[in-house]
Amino acid sequence: AWAARSHEAGVPERAGAYLAVSMPGADGSSTLHAAPLPSALVERAERIAEGRAFLNVLQTERGRVQRGFFLPFILAYASLAIVAIVTGSVLAGRLARPLEALAASAERTSLGSTDTEVARTDKGEVGDLQTAFNRMIRRLAAQKDELSRLERMAAWREIAQSLAHEIKNPLTPIQLAVQELRDRYPGSDDRYGALLSDCGEIVDEEVASLRRLVREFSEFARLPEPVRKPGDPADLLHELGKLYGERVTVAAREGRVVWFDREEMKRALINLVDNGLAACESAGREPVVNLNATEEGGMLVIAVEDHGTGLSDDKRAKIFEPHFTTKTDGMGLGLPIVQGIVYGHGGTIEVESEEGVGTTFRLLLPTGEETG
């Protein structure tokens, strides 16, 4: 089968299983030449034609498919971007808020405040930072309190030294003058002589009291540096037990070697024991004080426990202040001296007390040669 068509010269045309070529003539007519094609070539040509048609379909559909995938991709990408932004904002806020709180607390601390601890709000690195910050604040508060205490103690020692000097100077002339009056009275008036003698005794007693006050002031003003030597604190406690007899009970393991100034520590413990016995008597109870020595965290702990009147919170906060006393005949210098001795050893002193139950003083002392 073939079809005659007008084509340009030399252009082949497939017509069924023939190859037809139309050749134009000089007179305007066309001559058609046709030749049968091999079946294999025809099949191959048909497959090529089918492939080309399929390619055209794919090219047509490609644009639609691309447009169909592009919109969901954009939507998915935009959704992921929004989720990422929101999540990042939330995480940044969670991280920034505690850091901002730390910065604000640090700013208040730089202005002198020590009540700037922050709550731990995270279990990770930020939480560790918050814990470290709070630890630093507590150390700063302790150092600030210690500095304030040292300043007060320095002021009181200066006052005590001045008072000791001013009081001590006139005591001897006063006592000598009264003694001179009493010894040189030439009269025979027994009543006047007895009055003069009584007045002399009163002056002697008051001068002795003032001398004791001067001695207390002087000791408080010039606490010596402790001379620390190795020794067994149990020996010191048992020595006090023998000194006070049944009024003091001792519980201490022997054989423990600690560096301390035995005489200064004995002085401090005697002061605490005397205070405890007086507190028991004031409470109407049997005057007994318990002494014991233990070790806690590498520190020697000497506890002095009484069952006396106890202390209120207000009094407990003031007992180490010079000139504060709970006794009618006290001078308020004993406990500051005890505190100074303990601090001189590089230790600390704690007070546990309950009104109507009793008081326990805990002396925490380093056990080694170095106090730092």
C-alpha positions as CSV (number, residue, x, y, z in Angstrom):
1,A,0.0,0.0,0.0
2,W,1.2,3.4,-0.7
3,A,0.0,7.0,-0.8
4,A,1.2,9.7,-3.2
5,R,1.8,13.0,-1.6
6,S,3.5,16.2,-2.6
7,H,6.9,16.4,-0.8
8,E,10.1,18.1,-1.3
9,A,12.6,16.1,-3.4
10,G,14.5,13.4,-1.7
11,V,12.2,13.2,1.4
12,P,11.3,9.6,2.2
13,E,7.9,8.8,3.5
14,R,6.8,5.6,5.2
15,A,3.7,4.1,3.7
16,G,2.8,0.7,5.2
17,A,5.7,-1.6,4.7
18,Y,7.2,0.4,1.8
19,L,9.6,3.3,1.6
20,A,8.2,5.8,-0.9
21,V,10.2,8.7,-2.3
22,S,8.5,11.4,-4.3
23,M,10.7,13.1,-6.9
24,P,9.5,16.4,-8.6
25,G,9.8,16.5,-12.4
26,A,10.7,19.4,-14.6
27,D,7.2,19.9,-15.8
28,G,5.8,20.1,-12.2
29,S,4.8,16.5,-12.0
30,S,6.1,14.1,-9.3
31,T,7.4,10.6,-9.7
32,L,6.9,8.3,-6.8
33,H,9.4,5.5,-6.2
34,A,8.5,2.8,-3.7
35,A,10.4,-0.1,-2.3
36,P,9.4,-2.7,0.3
37,L,11.1,-2.5,3.8
38,P,12.5,-5.4,5.7
39,S,10.2,-6.6,8.4
40,A,12.9,-6.2,11.1
41,L,13.4,-2.6,10.2
42,V,9.6,-2.1,10.2
43,E,9.3,-3.6,13.7
44,R,12.2,-1.5,15.0
45,A,10.7,1.6,13.5
46,E,7.4,0.8,15.1
47,R,9.1,0.4,18.5
48,I,10.9,3.7,18.1
49,A,7.6,5.4,17.2
50,E,5.9,3.9,20.3
51,G,8.9,4.9,22.4
52,R,8.7,8.4,21.1
53,A,5.0,8.6,21.7
54,F,5.6,7.3,25.3
55,L,8.3,9.9,25.7
56,N,6.0,12.6,24.6
57,V,3.4,11.4,27.2
58,L,6.1,11.5,29.9
59,Q,7.2,14.9,29.0
60,T,3.6,16.1,29.1
61,E,3.0,14.5,32.5
62,R,6.4,15.6,33.9
63,G,5.3,19.1,34.4
64,R,2.1,18.1,36.1
65,V,3.9,15.6,38.4
66,Q,6.5,18.2,39.3
67,R,3.8,20.6,40.2
68,G,2.1,17.9,42.2
69,F,5.2,17.2,44.2
70,F,6.4,20.8,44.5
71,L,3.5,22.0,46.6
72,P,3.5,19.2,49.2
73,F,7.3,19.6,49.5
74,I,7.0,23.3,50.1
75,L,4.3,22.7,52.7
76,A,6.3,20.0,54.4
77,Y,9.4,22.1,54.4
78,A,7.6,25.1,55.7
79,S,6.0,23.0,58.5
80,L,9.4,21.6,59.5
81,A,10.8,25.1,59.5
82,I,8.0,26.4,61.7
83,V,8.4,23.4,64.1
84,A,12.2,24.0,64.2
85,I,11.8,27.7,64.9
86,V,9.2,27.1,67.6
87,T,11.3,24.3,69.2
88,G,14.4,26.5,69.0
89,S,12.6,29.4,70.6
90,V,11.3,27.2,73.4
91,L,14.7,25.6,74.0
92,A,16.4,29.0,73.9
93,G,13.9,30.4,76.3
94,R,14.4,27.5,78.7
95,L,18.2,28.0,78.5
96,A,18.1,31.8,78.6
97,R,15.7,32.2,81.6
98,P,18.0,30.5,84.1
99,L,21.0,32.2,82.7
100,E,19.2,35.6,82.9
101,A,18.3,34.7,86.6
102,L,22.0,33.9,87.2
103,A,23.1,37.2,85.7
104,A,20.6,39.1,87.8
105,S,21.7,37.3,90.9
106,A,25.3,38.0,90.1
107,E,24.5,41.7,89.6
108,R,22.8,41.9,93.0
109,T,25.8,40.0,94.5
110,S,28.2,42.6,93.0
111,L,26.2,45.3,94.9
112,G,26.8,43.6,98.2
113,S,23.8,41.4,98.6
114,T,24.3,37.7,99.7
115,D,20.7,36.7,99.6
116,T,20.9,35.9,95.9
117,E,20.7,32.1,95.6
118,V,18.8,30.8,92.6
119,A,16.5,27.7,92.4
120,R,17.9,24.8,90.5
121,T,15.7,24.4,87.4
122,D,17.7,22.1,85.3
123,K,19.5,18.7,85.7
124,G,22.2,19.3,83.1
125,E,25.1,21.7,82.8
126,V,22.9,24.7,83.6
127,G,21.8,23.0,86.8
128,D,25.4,22.3,87.7
129,L,26.1,26.0,87.1
130,Q,23.2,27.0,89.4
131,T,24.5,24.7,92.1
132,A,28.0,26.0,91.8
133,F,26.7,29.6,91.9
134,N,24.7,28.9,95.1
135,R,27.8,27.3,96.7
136,M,29.8,30.4,95.8
137,I,27.0,32.7,97.3
138,R,27.1,30.7,100.5
139,R,30.8,31.0,100.8
140,L,30.6,34.7,100.1
141,A,27.9,35.1,102.8
142,A,30.1,33.1,105.3
143,Q,33.1,35.2,104.4
144,K,31.1,38.4,104.8
145,D,29.8,37.3,108.2
146,E,33.3,36.4,109.3
147,L,34.7,39.7,108.1
148,S,31.9,41.5,110.0
149,R,32.7,39.4,113.1
150,L,36.4,40.2,112.9
151,E,35.7,43.9,112.5
152,R,33.5,43.9,115.6
153,M,36.0,41.8,117.5
154,A,38.8,44.2,116.5
155,A,36.7,47.2,117.6
156,W,35.8,45.5,120.9
157,R,39.4,44.5,121.6
158,E,40.6,48.1,121.0
159,I,37.9,49.3,123.4
160,A,38.8,46.6,125.9
161,Q,42.5,47.5,125.8
162,S,41.7,51.2,126.3
163,L,39.3,50.4,129.2
164,A,41.8,48.1,130.8
165,H,44.4,50.8,130.7
166,E,42.1,53.5,132.0
167,I,40.7,51.4,134.8
168,K,43.9,49.9,135.9
169,N,45.8,53.1,136.5
170,P,43.8,54.6,139.3
171,L,43.1,51.3,141.2
172,T,46.3,51.1,143.1
173,P,46.2,54.8,144.3
174,I,42.6,54.3,145.4
175,Q,43.4,51.2,147.3
176,L,46.5,52.7,148.9
177,A,44.6,55.9,149.9
178,V,41.9,54.0,151.6
179,Q,44.5,51.8,153.4
180,E,46.3,54.9,154.5
181,L,43.1,56.4,155.9
182,R,42.3,53.2,157.8
183,D,45.8,52.8,159.2
184,R,46.3,56.4,160.2
185,Y,43.1,57.0,162.0
186,P,44.2,58.2,165.4
187,G,40.8,58.6,167.0
188,S,39.3,56.4,169.7
189,D,35.7,56.4,168.2
190,D,35.1,52.7,167.8
191,R,32.0,53.2,165.7
192,Y,33.9,55.4,163.3
193,G,36.8,53.0,163.3
194,A,34.5,50.1,162.4
195,L,32.8,52.2,159.7
196,L,36.2,53.1,158.3
197,S,37.2,49.4,158.3
198,D,34.0,48.3,156.7
199,C,34.4,51.0,154.0
200,G,38.0,49.9,153.4
201,E,36.9,46.3,152.9
202,I,34.2,47.4,150.5
203,V,36.8,49.4,148.5
204,D,39.2,46.4,148.5
205,E,36.4,44.1,147.2
206,E,35.4,46.5,144.5
207,V,39.1,47.1,143.5
208,A,39.6,43.4,143.3
209,S,36.5,43.1,141.1
210,L,37.8,45.9,138.9
211,R,41.2,44.2,138.7
212,R,39.4,41.0,137.6
213,L,37.6,43.1,135.0
214,V,40.8,44.6,133.8
215,R,42.4,41.1,133.6
216,E,39.4,39.9,131.5
217,F,39.6,43.0,129.2
218,S,43.4,42.5,128.8
219,E,43.0,38.8,128.0
220,F,40.3,39.5,125.5
221,A,42.3,42.3,123.9
222,R,45.5,40.3,123.6
223,L,44.6,36.7,122.9
224,P,47.9,34.9,122.2
225,E,48.5,32.8,119.1
226,P,48.0,29.2,120.0
227,V,51.1,27.1,120.3
228,R,49.9,23.9,118.8
229,K,51.6,20.6,119.7
230,P,50.6,17.0,119.2
231,G,48.6,15.6,122.0
232,D,45.6,13.4,123.0
233,P,42.5,15.5,123.6
234,A,41.1,12.6,125.7
235,D,43.8,13.3,128.3
236,L,42.6,16.9,128.6
237,L,39.0,15.9,129.0
238,H,39.8,13.3,131.7
239,E,41.9,15.9,133.5
240,L,38.8,18.2,133.6
241,G,36.8,15.2,134.8
242,K,39.1,14.8,137.7
243,L,39.1,18.6,138.4
244,Y,35.3,18.8,138.5
245,G,34.6,15.3,140.0
246,E,31.1,14.0,139.7
247,R,29.9,17.2,138.1
248,V,31.5,16.3,134.7
249,T,31.2,13.1,132.8
250,V,33.7,12.3,130.1
251,A,33.3,10.1,127.0
252,A,36.4,10.1,124.7
253,R,38.5,7.5,122.9
254,E,42.1,7.6,123.9
255,G,45.0,7.3,121.6
256,R,43.9,10.0,119.2
257,V,46.7,12.4,118.3
258,V,45.7,16.0,117.5
259,W,47.6,19.2,117.2
260,F,46.3,21.8,119.7
261,D,47.4,24.3,122.4
262,R,46.6,22.3,125.5
263,E,46.5,25.3,127.9
264,E,44.4,27.5,125.7
265,M,41.9,24.7,125.0
266,K,41.8,23.9,128.7
267,R,40.9,27.5,129.4
268,A,38.2,27.5,126.8
269,L,36.6,24.2,128.1
270,I,36.7,25.4,131.7
271,N,34.8,28.5,130.7
272,L,32.2,26.3,128.9
273,V,31.9,23.9,131.8
274,D,31.5,26.6,134.3
275,N,28.7,28.2,132.2
276,G,27.0,24.8,131.9
277,L,27.1,24.1,135.6
278,A,25.7,27.6,136.3
279,A,22.9,27.0,133.8
280,C,22.0,23.7,135.5
281,E,21.8,25.4,138.9
282,S,19.7,28.2,137.4
283,A,17.3,25.6,136.1
284,G,17.1,23.9,139.5
285,R,18.7,20.7,138.2
286,E,21.6,18.7,139.3
287,P,24.8,20.5,138.0
288,V,26.2,17.9,135.6
289,V,28.0,18.7,132.3
290,N,28.9,16.0,129.7
291,L,32.1,16.2,127.8
292,N,32.8,14.0,124.7
293,A,35.2,13.9,121.8
294,T,34.6,12.4,118.4
295,E,35.8,12.8,114.8
296,E,33.6,14.0,112.0
297,G,34.9,14.4,108.4
298,G,38.5,14.7,109.5
299,M,37.7,17.2,112.3
300,L,38.0,16.7,116.0
301,V,34.6,17.5,117.6
302,I,34.5,18.3,121.3
303,A,31.0,18.7,122.7
304,V,30.1,20.4,126.0
305,E,26.5,19.5,126.9
306,D,24.4,20.8,129.8
307,H,20.8,20.4,130.9
308,G,20.3,23.9,132.1
309,T,17.9,26.7,131.1
310,G,18.8,26.7,127.4
311,L,18.8,29.7,125.2
312,S,16.2,31.5,123.0
313,D,17.0,32.0,119.4
314,D,17.6,35.7,120.1
315,K,20.1,35.0,122.8
316,R,21.8,32.3,120.9
317,A,22.5,34.8,118.0
318,K,24.2,37.2,120.5
319,I,26.1,35.0,122.9
320,F,29.5,35.5,121.1
321,E,29.1,39.3,121.1
322,P,31.4,41.0,123.7
323,H,29.6,42.3,126.8
324,F,26.5,40.1,126.2
325,T,25.8,37.8,129.1
326,T,22.9,35.8,130.5
327,K,24.4,35.8,134.1
328,T,23.9,38.6,136.6
329,D,27.5,38.6,137.6
330,G,28.9,38.0,134.1
331,M,31.1,40.4,132.1
332,G,30.2,39.0,128.7
333,L,33.8,38.2,127.6
334,G,34.1,34.5,128.4
335,L,32.4,33.2,125.2
336,P,34.1,35.7,122.9
337,I,37.4,34.5,124.4
338,V,36.4,30.8,123.8
339,Q,35.5,31.7,120.2
340,G,38.8,33.4,119.7
341,I,40.7,30.4,121.0
342,V,38.8,28.1,118.7
343,Y,39.2,30.3,115.7
344,G,42.9,30.6,116.5
345,H,43.1,26.9,116.1
346,G,41.5,27.2,112.6
347,G,38.3,25.7,113.9
348,T,34.7,26.7,114.4
349,I,32.2,26.6,117.2
350,E,28.5,25.7,117.0
351,V,25.7,26.1,119.5
352,E,22.6,23.9,119.8
353,S,20.1,25.0,122.4
354,E,16.5,24.6,123.4
355,E,14.9,26.7,126.1
356,G,14.1,24.6,129.2
357,V,16.1,21.6,127.9
358,G,19.8,22.6,127.7
359,T,22.7,23.7,125.5
360,T,25.4,22.0,123.6
361,F,28.6,23.7,122.4
362,R,30.4,21.9,119.6
363,L,34.1,22.8,119.0
364,L,35.2,21.6,115.6
365,L,39.0,21.6,115.3
366,P,41.4,20.5,112.5
367,T,43.4,17.5,113.6
368,G,46.6,18.1,111.6
369,E,49.5,20.4,112.2
370,E,48.3,22.9,109.6
371,T,45.2,25.1,110.3
372,G,44.6,26.3,106.8
